[in-house]
């Protein structure tokens, strides 16, 4: 600009017919202004003279020609950029270097786009979907299987066991009986309906029974003591013709000696050792 001011405020030389710069209402010749006030360029370290455009960011200054991406050298003038460790990068280079990669598609999740995080990994919002129905999972409950995510309804349809008794999904625990899954609370005695999980039971016609119910309903009665013979725990029993005895009850009716593994004689409903039977 040309001046109506008479002299340079610093060197006092005449400004008539010369370019000058104003600072705090004082006029300076270009040489004095640049030496006194020009900011050094962050890139080339040279002064940013008054006839050059000074671009500033967080207290630092650049020539317009020097304001560029540190990696690809593309100009950042009037373009979005990011800073990392005081280095300026265009958004593409910043994303390549520092942005998260989508766990599903392995592409960069660009700054400003919505990112979903789950178990230490990141997804594009459009990639974070149920593997089966392809609906967005967002913040819905989900279940992971073989590194794939499923909404709860789809997981239950595809993978969850259904109780043999009530047909509902078994979400945790459960009991396996005859190769079929059961809820613990559904696995009950077919007679008295007492829960059998963790208890001793006996199978009959593919149904489980507690020991008491099985004994009452199906167990043979000992010919001696008339109590049920359940054979639980490896208990020994003796069968002869159509009668059964507990091992400890199979004794001589006269002298009470054990007849288990021994020869014996019968007299009406009694069993006798050879000595008593021959007497």
C-alpha positions in Angstrom: 0.0 0.0 0.0 1.1 3.5 -0.5 1.4 5.9 2.4 0.2 9.2 3.7 2.5 8.6 6.7 5.7 10.5 6.4 8.3 8.2 7.9 8.9 4.6 9.0 8.2 4.3 12.7 11.4 2.3 13.2 14.1 3.5 10.7 12.6 6.9 10.2 13.1 6.8 6.5 10.5 8.4 4.3 7.6 6.3 3.2 6.5 8.5 0.4 5.8 6.4 -2.7 6.8 3.2 -0.9 4.9 0.2 0.4 4.5 0.0 4.2 2.6 -2.0 6.9 0.7 -0.8 9.8 1.0 -2.2 13.3 -0.8 -0.6 16.3 -1.5 2.5 14.1 2.3 2.9 13.4 3.7 2.6 9.9 6.7 0.5 9.1 8.6 0.1 5.9 8.5 -3.5 4.6 12.1 -4.3 5.5 11.6 -3.1 9.1 8.2 -4.7 9.5 9.5 -8.1 8.4 12.6 -7.9 10.6 10.6 -6.9 13.6 7.3 -8.8 13.4 7.4 -11.5 10.7 6.8 -15.0 12.2 9.2 -17.8 11.2 7.7 -20.6 9.1 7.4 -23.9 11.0 8.4 -25.8 7.8 11.1 -23.8 6.1 12.1 -21.6 9.1 12.2 -18.5 6.9 10.2 -15.3 7.9 6.7 -15.1 6.7 7.0 -11.6 5.1 4.2 -9.1 5.1 3.3 -9.7 1.5 2.9 -13.5 2.2 -0.1 -15.2 3.7 0.5 -16.3 7.3 -1.3 -19.5 8.2 -1.4 -20.1 12.0 -2.4 -23.2 14.0 -2.0 -23.5 17.8 0.6 -20.8 18.0 2.6 -22.0 15.1 2.9 -20.3 11.7 3.4 -21.5 8.1 3.8 -20.0 4.6 0.8 -20.9 2.5 3.1 -22.9 0.2 4.5 -24.8 3.3 1.2 -25.7 4.9 1.0 -29.3 3.7 0.7 -32.9 4.9 3.9 -34.2 6.4 3.4 -37.6 4.7 1.9 -37.0 1.2 2.9 -33.3 0.8 -0.6 -32.3 -0.4 -1.6 -28.8 0.5 -3.8 -28.5 3.6 -4.9 -25.0 2.8 -8.7 -24.8 3.4 -8.8 -28.6 3.8 -9.5 -30.7 6.9 -6.4 -32.0 8.7 -5.3 -33.5 11.9 -2.2 -33.2 14.1 -0.2 -36.0 15.7 2.8 -35.3 17.9 2.8 -31.7 16.4 3.0 -33.1 12.8 0.2 -32.1 10.4 -1.5 -34.8 8.3 -4.3 -34.8 5.9 -7.3 -36.9 7.1 -6.5 -39.7 4.7 -2.9 -40.1 5.9 -3.9 -39.7 9.5 -6.5 -42.4 9.1 -4.0 -44.8 7.5 -1.5 -44.2 10.3 -3.5 -43.9 13.4 -7.2 -44.7 12.9 -8.8 -48.0 13.9 -9.4 -50.7 11.4 -12.8 -52.3 11.2 -12.6 -55.9 12.6 -15.1 -57.1 9.9 -13.9 -55.4 6.7 -10.4 -54.4 7.8 -10.9 -50.9 6.3 -10.1 -47.7 8.1 -12.7 -46.2 10.4 -12.5 -42.6 9.2 -12.3 -39.8 11.8 -15.8 -38.4 12.5 -17.6 -41.6 11.5 -19.4 -43.6 14.2 -17.3 -46.4 15.6 -18.7 -49.4 17.5 -16.4 -51.1 20.1 -16.8 -54.6 21.5 -14.2 -56.9 23.3 -11.3 -54.6 22.4 -12.1 -54.5 18.7 -13.7 -51.8 16.5 -16.3 -51.9 13.8 -17.9 -49.5 11.3 -21.5 -49.1 12.5 -22.7 -50.6 9.2 -20.4 -53.7 9.7 -21.5 -54.3 13.3 -24.5 -56.5 12.5 -26.0 -59.9 13.3 -24.2 -62.5 11.3 -27.6 -64.3 10.6 -30.3 -61.6 10.1 -27.8 -58.8 9.1 -29.7 -56.3 11.3 -27.6 -53.6 13.1 -26.6 -54.7 16.6 -25.9 -51.2 18.0 -26.1 -51.5 21.8 -28.5 -54.5 21.7 -27.5 -57.6 23.7 -25.5 -60.0 21.6 -23.7 -63.4 21.7 -20.4 -64.2 20.0 -19.6 -67.6 18.5 -16.5 -68.4 16.4 -15.7 -64.6 16.2 -19.1 -63.8 14.7 -21.7 -61.7 16.5 -25.4 -62.7 16.7 -28.5 -61.0 18.2 -29.9 -63.1 20.9 -33.0 -64.3 19.0 -30.9 -65.5 16.0 -28.4 -67.2 18.2 -31.1 -69.1 20.0 -32.6 -70.2 16.7 -29.3 -71.3 15.3 -27.3 -72.7 18.2 -29.1 -72.8 21.6 -30.3 -76.1 23.0 -34.0 -76.4 23.8 -35.2 -78.3 26.8 -36.6 -81.7 26.0 -39.4 -81.2 28.5 -40.6 -77.6 28.1 -39.1 -76.9 24.7 -37.8 -73.5 25.8 -34.2 -72.3 25.3 -31.5 -73.4 27.8 -29.5 -70.2 28.3 -27.1 -71.7 30.9 -26.3 -74.9 32.7 -28.7 -77.7 32.1 -28.7 -81.5 32.3 -28.1 -84.1 29.6 -30.2 -87.2 29.9 -30.5 -89.9 27.2 -28.6 -87.5 24.9 -31.3 -84.8 25.4 -30.8 -81.4 27.1 -33.1 -80.4 30.0 -33.4 -77.4 32.3 -32.3 -78.3 35.8 -35.7 -77.3 37.0 -37.4 -79.4 34.4 -35.4 -82.6 35.1 -37.7 -84.0 37.7 -38.9 -87.4 38.9 -41.6 -88.8 36.7 -43.4 -89.9 39.9 -43.2 -87.2 42.6 -41.8 -84.3 40.4 -38.9 -83.7 42.8 -35.9 -82.1 41.0 -33.2 -84.8 40.2 -30.3 -82.6 39.2 -27.3 -83.8 41.4 -29.4 -86.6 42.9 -29.4 -90.3 42.4 -32.1 -91.6 40.1 -33.2 -94.6 38.1 -34.4 -94.8 34.5 -37.5 -96.6 33.5 -39.0 -96.5 29.9 -36.8 -93.4 29.2 -38.2 -91.5 32.2 -36.1 -90.7 35.4 -37.4 -91.6 38.8 -36.1 -90.8 42.3 -35.1 -93.9 44.2 -38.2 -93.8 46.5 -40.6 -93.6 43.6 -38.9 -96.2 41.5 -38.8 -98.5 44.5 -42.5 -98.0 45.2 -43.6 -98.4 41.6 -41.2 -100.9 40.0 -38.6 -102.5 42.3 -38.9 -106.2 43.1 -39.5 -107.0 46.8 -37.1 -109.1 48.7 -38.6 -112.5 49.5 -37.2 -112.3 53.0 -37.5 -108.7 54.2 -40.1 -107.5 51.7 -38.2 -104.3 51.1 -37.5 -103.1 47.5 -34.4 -104.4 45.7 -33.0 -101.3 43.8 -29.5 -102.6 43.1 -28.2 -99.0 43.6 -24.5 -98.6 44.5 -23.7 -102.1 43.2 -25.8 -103.9 45.8 -25.9 -107.7 45.3 -29.1 -109.6 45.0 -30.0 -113.2 44.3 -32.7 -114.4 42.0 -34.2 -118.0 42.1 -37.1 -119.0 40.0 -39.5 -116.0 40.4 -38.2 -114.8 43.7 -35.4 -112.3 44.6 -33.5 -111.6 47.7 -31.1 -108.9 48.9 -27.6 -110.5 49.1 -27.6 -110.0 52.9 -31.1 -111.5 53.2 -30.3 -114.7 51.3 -29.8 -116.9 54.4 -30.8 -120.3 55.6 -34.3 -120.1 57.1 -33.2 -122.3 60.0 -29.6 -121.4 61.0 -29.4 -118.0 59.2 -26.0 -118.8 57.6 -25.5 -117.0 54.3 -26.3 -119.0 51.2 -24.8 -116.5 48.7 -22.5 -118.6 46.4 -23.4 -121.8 48.3 -25.5 -124.7 47.4 -29.0 -124.7 49.0 -32.2 -126.7 49.3 -35.8 -125.5 49.2 -38.6 -126.6 51.3 -42.0 -125.0 50.4 -41.1 -121.2 50.6 -38.0 -121.7 52.6 -34.4 -121.9 51.5 -32.1 -124.0 53.6 -28.4 -124.9 53.8 -27.5 -128.5 53.1 -27.1 -129.4 56.8 -30.4 -128.0 57.8 -32.2 -129.3 54.8 -30.8 -132.8 55.4 -31.6 -132.9 59.1 
